[in-house]
């Protein structure tokens, strides 16, 4: 077997060969099947996209948020990727991928792959990519998605072998297409620390559908079509995309109405969206969405948490249960989100195999409405003195401009019962993402945009032992074992039963309280086509054109 050292040595020698002319460029095509889409343009040129969803970092090891992924999708290659209009994945820069043993998934790369800087893209880069994800294990990164990976080998320049802990992992190809999957250039990225954005841009460490040719973080990013892209998506229909950032969602709305931008994608208030639907100068596109909103409890610092004065596991659980008894999801959905989100009563959103409504019967009145008497009885039985002081944090703008109204209503629902005194506070996302993993928030807001359309993506990243993205100190060996079981269960009905059992068990413990489930939307000018919102949940720039 060829060692990793000799593979790397050979690729460094090859780096002097220069870039060859390429095959395909970028993704996305008008007329693809799926959710909301616009079609019918003819031209390419330059497209301007506006967003209020900030980027955390270009480095895939240090971000697990939609604002960062939206950029990474355009510039980094993936082993597997979803064709436009489909939630399913196919080989992209991989030529093939298959289980060669129950615990070994072997990938063969396409030949002649190149980075935009001229470096050859080989199996050594692939091994490096996933090794560094596991080594860095950034608390705000996606390494939790690799919970089933025991090791990675690169026996030759075109072969990668993933050894898995759970055999016959039915989700693994989807994992390789997820936020943990962007392949990076080992000659530019650090093996054990996050690489600064400017170094990535300067190093031209791109082999996706675009290169970044101008970069000012969370102000303006310019993407230029990369002719060396060899993935599974269609060539770009435009030459350049300018991504413009807005601090205020109302300014984003104004920009699309006035034609200053061609596309607005994330996020605008429900009131603004309703107003835009009546504006004949724009088109509002709706697509399927697996986005969820939820409250996280830190098991160490919540009231009666493990590292608080007066720590008491039973009282801590009673506090979480009482909150679950008092939340009125339907009122939040109606008053704040105007129907763009709907109540969510479990951990896997409706529409995915195995989803149930485990919280509905356990909490409140048993049919989805709140019950203050039940909450009081729960706290009294545990010996909890009321009102309970609860520090509750939410992120400004990151989950849309409705968060202040959403959490003001949660505060009101808890305090009206007389059982809680809520100290509500907000923080900008860049600081929030650091504080929440440093145990600064006893209870706090998070949202989730799925990495792929499978129930496991709402379970593994949250609840695996020592591996969860939540970093809230929740651990349960029985839940962990059930997650391993569902990952390796190939019979769909049997797997759905296990997924249901996981939701039931987690619902009894309440490490999080799911609130709402929503859909995707984008707003375009009337002359813009090629925007597709589909169940892959990936927003592609390459199909967008001006008519």
C-alpha positions, -999 to +999 in steps of 0.1 A: +000+000+000+013+034-010+019+056+021+003+090+025+038+106+025+047+092-009+013+103-023+018+138-011+054+139-024+041+128-059+014+155-059+039+182-050+061+172-079+031+173-102+021+208-090+046+223-116+025+209-145+001+238-146-036+240-152-050+221-181-081+233-201-112+221-182-144+204-188-174+215-169-182+246-149-211+252-126-244+241-114-280+249-116-303+250-145-336+267-153-364+243-157-351+217-133-377+199-113-382+205-076-395+233-055-398+270-062-380+280-094-379+307-121-373+299-157-369+313-191-338+337-192-314+338-220-283+358-209-254+353-185-232+382-176-230+394-140-256+386-113-260+404-080-273+385-050-282+401-017-283+385+017-285+393+054-271+359+064-235+365+075-205+343+068-186+330+098-155+317+079-145+304+045-128+274+061-153+245+061-138+232+094-148+263+113-184+269+103-217+251+105-241+279+094-260+285+063-244+318+056-210+302+054-222+271+035-239+293+009-204+306-001-186+273+003-210+255-020-200+277-049-162+274-046-152+240-031-156+206-047-175+177-032-170+140-036-208+136-039-233+163-047-271+168-054-281+175-090-303+206-092-340+196-084-331+165-065-324+157-028-305+126-038-267+126-043-245+113-071-207+112-075-193+146-083-155+149-084-157+112-074-160+088-103-176+062-081-182+053-044-193+020-030-190-003+000-162-027-007-168-043+028-196-035+052-173-010+070-152+002+041-165+028+017-142+032-013-142+063-035-124+066-069-117+101-080-120+114-116-087+119-134-071+153-141-087+172-112-070+206-106-072+234-081-075+269-095-039+276-083-026+248-106-021+222-079-034+187-087-063+176-067-057+140-055-068+115-028-042+131-005-063+163-004-094+142+003-077+124+032-063+157+045-097+173+044-114+148+066-084+142+089-082+180+096-120+182+103-115+155+130-083+170+143-096+206+146-130+196+158-140+232+160-170+237+184-188+257+156-177+233+129-194+203+113-171+176+125-200+159+143-212+147+109-182+124+108-192+105+140-192+073+121-157+076+106-130+055+122-103+063+097-094+074+062-067+060+039-054+071+005-037+040-010-030+058-043-036+092-060-072+084-071-085+061-043-098+070-008-110+044+017-133+055+046-134+030+074-167+033+093-177+023+128-213+013+120-215-010+089-236-003+058-242+034+067-272+044+047-264+081+051-227+082+043-229+095+007-252+122+020-226+131+046-200+135+019-222+160+002-229+180+034-211+210+051-184+186+063-177+176+027-160+205+009-126+192-002-097+216+005-062+221-009-036+206+016-010+231+003-030+261+014-050+249+044-035+243+079-038+206+090-046+215+127-060+250+128-085+272+109-070+289+079-077+327+076-101+337+048-075+360+031-050+331+029-076+309+012-085+336-013-048+345-020-040+308-024-067+303-050-077+272-032-108+266-052-120+239-075-158+243-073-181+260-097-165+294-090-134+311-078-134+340-054-117+369-071-125+397-046-133+394-010-144+417+018-160+397+045-197+402+050-196+432+027-190+420-008-177+387-024-171+384-061-173+350-077-159+343-112-167+311-131-140+284-128-135+266-161-116+238-144-146+225-124-152+188-130-181+181-107-215+166-116-234+199-121-241+219-153-218+246-167-224+281-152-249+302-172-233+334-159-197+347-157-197+366-125-217+367-093-215+396-068-227+387-033-237+418-013-244+417+024-271+437+042-270+444+080-308+451+080-333+428+063-356+458+055-327+472+034-325+439+016-362+441+008-358+477-005-328+467-027-347+439-045-378+462-049-356+490-064-337+466-087-303+472-070-299+434-067-312+406-089-319+380-062-326+383-024-320+351-005-322+350+033-337+365+053-367+389+054-395+393+079-428+375+072-444+410+070-419+420+043-425+387+024-463+393+025-457+428+011-434+415-017-460+390-028-482+419-038-454+437-057-455+431-095-419+442-099-406+411-082-412+373-080-414+355-046-403+318-051-413+292-025-396+258-021-395+229+003-377+235+036-365+215+065-355+246+085-364+243+122-362+267+152-356+255+187-345+264+223-314+247+237-307+240+274-272+239+287-272+210+311-244+225+331-256+261+335-294+260+332-314+264+365-303+235+387-278+224+361-248+202+369-224+231+376-247+255+394-252+261+431-280+238+442-274+214+412-303+189+410-309+167+380-346+161+388-353+198+393-334+207+361-356+183+342-387+197+358-377+232+346-373+220+311-406+201+312-424+232+326-411+253+297-423+227+273-458+227+290-460+265+286-449+271+250-477+280+226-462+272+192-494+279+172-495+315+186-459+321+177-464+307+142-495+328+136-485+361+153-448+363+144-443+342+113-477+347+096-479+311+086-444+309+070-435+285+099-457+259+114-456+242+149-430+215+154-436+189+181-406+166+177-370+165+166-374+153+131-396+176+110-428+165+094-424+149+059-392+129+067-394+091+072-397+083+109-409+117+120-435+117+148-450+143+173-435+129+205-437+162+224-474+168+217-487+141+240-461+145+266-464+182+273-490+210+275-526+198+272-517+168+252-529+182+219-504+209+212-517+238+234-501+250+266-512+240+301-500+262+330-516+240+356-496+210+344-464+231+344-470+242+380-477+206+391-445+194+375-424+221+393-442+215+426-436+178+424-399+183+420-398+208+449-389+238+427-396+272+442-413+296+417-408+318+399-378+302+384-352+327+370-343+317+334-316+335+314-326+332+277-305+343+248-313+348+211-292+358+181-299+392+164-308+389+127-290+355+122-322+336+121-341+364+105-356+397+117-385+381+135-363+366+164-369+396+187-407+392+184-404+354+186-385+355+219-405+383+234-435+361+229-417+331+245-408+353+274-444+365+277-458+329+276-434+318+304-440+348+326-477+350+322-480+317+340-463+332+371-438+303+371-409+320+354-389+352+355-372+354+321-341+376+316-341+379+278-310+391+260-296+392+224-261+391+209-247+395+174-240+361+157-202+363+156-200+366+193-230+344+199-215+315+182-185+316+205-204+323+237-229+295+234-202+268+231-183+284+261-213+277+284-223+314+285-260+308+279-281+286+302-309+286+275-306+299+240-320+300+205-307+280+176-320+272+141-311+244+118-309+243+080-305+206+071-273+193+056-293+166+037-329+154+036-328+125+060-340+122+096-305+113+108-294+149+100-316+160+129-302+133+153-265+126+148-253+162+149-273+169+180-273+138+202-243+116+196-220+111+225-191+136+227-198+147+192-229+169+192-230+203+176-251+216+205-222+213+230-248+215+258-234+186+278-264+163+271-253+127+268-273+095+268-257+061+259-291+045+250-299+073+225-264+070+211-268+033+206-302+039+188-286+064+165-259+039+155-287+014+149-307+036+126-276+046+106-269+010+097-305-002+093-313-008+056-349-019+059-369+014+057-398+004+079-375-010+106-353+022+104-384+044+108-393+026+140-359+032+154-360+069+144-393+072+162-379+055+194-350+081+194-374+110+192-395+095+221-365+090+243-350+125+236-385+141+241-386+127+277-353+144+284-356+177+265-321+188+257-338+211+233-374+222+228-384+222+191-406+252+182-412+256+145-407+242+110-404+265+080-400+266+042-374+282+019-380+313-002-361+337-025-372+369-042-360+379-077-365+406-102-390+398-130-362+394-156-342+369-136-344+331-142-327+299-131-333+302-094-342+268-080-353+259-044-354+222-040-352+195-013-314+194-014-316+227+005-286+241-015-289+275-031-269+274-064-257+306-082-247+290-114-281+286-131-291+323-126-294+344-157-309+378-167-335+377-195 
